[in-house]
Amino acid sequence: MRVSGKGSADLLVKLCGSLPPPRKAVLRRVWRQADVQDTLLDEALVLWFPGPKSYTGEDGFELHLHAGSAIIQAVAHALVLGGARPAEAGEFTRRAFTNGRMDLVEAEGIADLVAAETESQRRQALAQANGALSRVYEEWSARLKKLLAFQEALIDFPDEDLPPEVEEEIRSGIRQLMGEMQQHIADGQRGERIRRGVVFAITGPPNAGKSSLLNWLAERDAAIVSPIAGTTRDALEIVGSLAGIKVTFVDTAGLRETEDEIEAEGVRRALFHVKQADCVVQMFAASDVPQSVFPGALLVGNKLDLADLPAEVEGVRVIPVSLKNGQGLEALRHILEDRVQALTASSTGMPLLTRARHSAGVQDACASLEEALRQEWPEVRGEELRLAMRALGRLTGHVGVEELLDAIFGQFCIGK
């Protein structure tokens, strides 16, 4: 159990009798009231963290208790009697932000780290929590500040003999920053895909083997498989991992013309998932070769055991498999892994954007820089540079973000 804030030292003394050495785990008895040894609650490891060298930047302590519910309830009751209150969702991390222990981007990294389900999510979240993205934005802000200083010099001292190359140096610096920001934005949502997972939509006509493929990927009977066409009426999702990346496979209704209202709704939903997916797995049976291929789709030809399959359709390579005897399935897995890696790998070496908020902030900064380049009046150009700095400042929480705080920290669990 974690406690933070004013009065933490007095409360810990009330429970354990004295303060242990800072940042050193000590075995102590935990009492409801230690000075009179009123009701022993537990024997626990106790850590004392005097501020500002703590997670929140405030005085705080941790009690590593035995996990029985009766113990937890009793200690919680003693903490409340001593003047503490239950924390709100994300309150510890919000206090750390307020006290300057981390910025907003790092705080979001902590939230992603708590929610990480795969190795790639853990690595990305840990890098963000340790300031990888923040350092990029701070470096851009520092360069903007330097450019703005030059611009202010041109405004404040128009009659001075300033070097003529200052004007071009400002424009050159703006163009370079714009290029880096545009490259950062154009990452194809790779960081967001790692964070939320890559979505594959499995589509094709009835009886192509879509549900059988889903069951093979899930390694269980997740979907009903039947020779009767139109068995799948709604989208069925399974979550797994490929190449260390979280993936969601969506089995959709077979695509065909139908007068059945329920099946027709399933077809409509299938097309919706095809549009929303990061990648489409388009399946067909050997006896029913498609006339067209969805853009960017992986084309999987099933029932290789029954008939020959074409090498390609409309210039798209056919991946031959037999879900009945397993032929070609391991090759298909490797192709799926390659596609996942292509959808999530960084092409620039820079930390990836992980949220739409970050992308919007960098886009705002980039738009202001673009406007600054178009301006001939130095005063207006200077204002656009300030707006670009404010856009970056909103990302890290240094300016104008009060309205974002509840939304961001509300995503955390109570213990963070």
Salt bridges, closest charged atoms under 4 A:
ASP38 OD2 - ARG32 NH2 3.10
ASP42 OD1 - HIS66 ND1 2.89
GLU58 OE1 - ARG95 NH1 3.02
GLU62 OE2 - ARG2 NH2 3.64
GLU62 OE1 - HIS64 NE2 3.08
GLU91 OE2 - ARG85 NH2 2.55
GLU91 OE2 - ARG95 NH2 3.09
GLU108 OE2 - ARG357 NE 3.00
GLU108 OE1 - HIS358 NE2 2.60
ASP112 OD1 - ARG195 NE 3.01
ASP112 OD1 - ARG355 NH2 2.77
GLU117 OE1 - LYS246 NZ 2.90
GLU119 OE2 - ARG122 NH2 2.49
GLU119 OE2 - ARG123 NH1 3.61
GLU139 OE1 - ARG143 NH1 3.20
GLU152 OE2 - ARG386 NH1 2.44
GLU167 OE2 - ARG171 NE 3.59
GLU167 OE2 - ARG381 NH2 2.87
GLU168 OE2 - ARG175 NH2 2.64
GLU180 OE1 - ARG143 NH1 2.94
ASP234 OD2 - ARG269 NH1 3.13
ASP260 OD2 - ARG233 NH2 3.58
GLU263 OE2 - ARG256 NE 2.68
GLU265 OE2 - ARG268 NH2 2.63
GLU265 OE2 - ARG269 NE 3.05
ASP278 OD1 - ARG193 NE 2.93
ASP278 OD2 - ARG196 NH1 3.07
GLU330 OE1 - ARG333 NE 3.79
GLU337 OE1 - HIS334 ND1 3.65
ASP364 OD2 - ARG394 NH2 3.89
GLU370 OE2 - ARG374 NH1 3.79
GLU371 OE1 - ARG374 NH2 2.47
GLU376 OE2 - ARG171 NH2 3.67
GLU383 OE1 - ARG386 NE 3.24
GLU402 OE2 - ARG94 NH2 3.87
ASP406 OD1 - ARG94 NH1 2.64
